[in-house]
Amino acid sequence: MQMHTRKVIVVITEALLEKPLTEDIKKLGVRGYTVTSARGEGSRGKRSADLDGAQNIRLEIICDEPLADKITAHLADRYMPNYAMVLYTLDAQVLRPQKF
């Protein structure tokens, strides 16, 4: 069974950004993504997934490295200066690379 290397981009940010983020990443060429509710504590304090207006999301994208570079640069430029956002990438081994 041949595995193929792809990047996983993980973005943890304010829930109000879900629609603009997903629209942006689709325009950049993302074929699919996963969004889940997130809660935790960090440099900006404690965030609970059950408080209106203070919700966070976790957005995950699997893609090739050139697209990952495009996405991370775009998000860093457009959103990070004005919104609470954590962004990191991981290497992943996938079975069906054509999906990503």
C-alpha positions as CSV (number, residue, x, y, z in Angstrom):
1,M,0.0,0.0,0.0
2,Q,1.6,3.3,-1.1
3,M,1.3,6.3,1.1
4,H,1.7,9.9,-0.1
5,T,2.8,12.9,1.8
6,R,0.5,15.8,2.2
7,K,0.3,18.8,4.6
8,V,-2.4,19.2,7.2
9,I,-3.2,22.8,8.0
10,V,-4.8,23.4,11.4
11,V,-6.4,26.8,12.1
12,I,-7.9,27.6,15.5
13,T,-9.8,30.9,15.4
14,E,-12.9,32.9,16.1
15,A,-16.1,31.2,14.9
16,L,-17.3,34.4,13.2
17,L,-14.5,33.8,10.6
18,E,-15.8,30.4,9.5
19,K,-17.7,31.7,6.4
20,P,-15.0,34.1,5.1
21,L,-12.2,31.5,5.8
22,T,-14.0,28.7,4.0
23,E,-14.8,31.0,1.0
24,D,-11.2,32.1,0.8
25,I,-9.7,28.6,1.0
26,K,-12.0,27.3,-1.7
27,K,-11.0,30.2,-4.0
28,L,-7.4,29.2,-3.4
29,G,-8.1,25.7,-4.6
30,V,-9.0,23.6,-1.5
31,R,-11.2,20.6,-2.4
32,G,-12.4,19.9,1.1
33,Y,-12.0,20.8,4.8
34,T,-13.4,20.0,8.2
35,V,-14.7,22.5,10.8
36,T,-15.3,21.6,14.4
37,S,-16.0,23.6,17.6
38,A,-13.0,24.3,19.8
39,R,-12.4,25.5,23.3
40,G,-9.4,26.0,25.4
41,E,-7.1,28.5,27.0
42,G,-4.2,30.5,25.6
43,S,-2.6,33.9,25.5
44,R,-5.9,35.6,24.9
45,G,-7.6,33.9,27.9
46,K,-10.0,31.0,28.2
47,R,-12.4,30.4,25.3
48,S,-15.5,28.2,25.8
49,A,-17.4,26.7,22.9
50,D,-20.7,27.4,24.6
51,L,-20.6,31.1,25.0
52,D,-22.3,33.2,22.4
53,G,-19.8,35.5,20.6
54,A,-16.8,33.9,22.2
55,Q,-16.8,30.6,20.3
56,N,-13.8,29.2,18.5
57,I,-13.5,26.8,15.6
58,R,-10.9,24.4,14.4
59,L,-10.5,24.3,10.6
60,E,-8.4,21.4,9.1
61,I,-7.3,21.2,5.5
62,I,-5.3,18.4,3.8
63,C,-3.5,19.5,0.7
64,D,-0.2,19.5,-1.1
65,E,2.7,21.6,0.1
66,P,2.5,24.4,-2.6
67,L,-1.2,24.9,-1.8
68,A,-0.4,24.8,2.0
69,D,2.2,27.6,1.5
70,K,-0.4,29.7,-0.4
71,I,-3.1,29.2,2.2
72,T,-0.9,29.9,5.2
73,A,0.5,33.1,3.6
74,H,-3.0,34.3,2.8
75,L,-4.4,33.7,6.3
76,A,-1.3,35.2,7.9
77,D,-1.6,38.4,5.8
78,R,-5.4,38.8,5.8
79,Y,-6.6,37.6,9.2
80,M,-3.8,37.2,11.8
81,P,-3.2,41.0,12.3
82,N,-6.8,41.5,13.5
83,Y,-8.2,38.2,14.8
84,A,-7.2,35.6,17.4
85,M,-5.8,32.8,15.3
86,V,-3.4,29.9,15.8
87,L,-2.1,28.2,12.6
88,Y,0.2,25.3,12.2
89,T,1.0,22.5,9.7
90,L,1.8,18.9,10.1
91,D,2.9,16.2,7.6
92,A,0.4,13.4,6.9
93,Q,0.5,10.2,5.0
94,V,-2.6,9.6,2.9
95,L,-3.8,6.7,0.8
96,R,-5.7,8.6,-1.9
97,P,-3.7,11.7,-2.8
98,Q,-6.0,12.6,-5.7
99,K,-8.6,13.6,-3.0
100,F,-6.4,16.4,-1.8
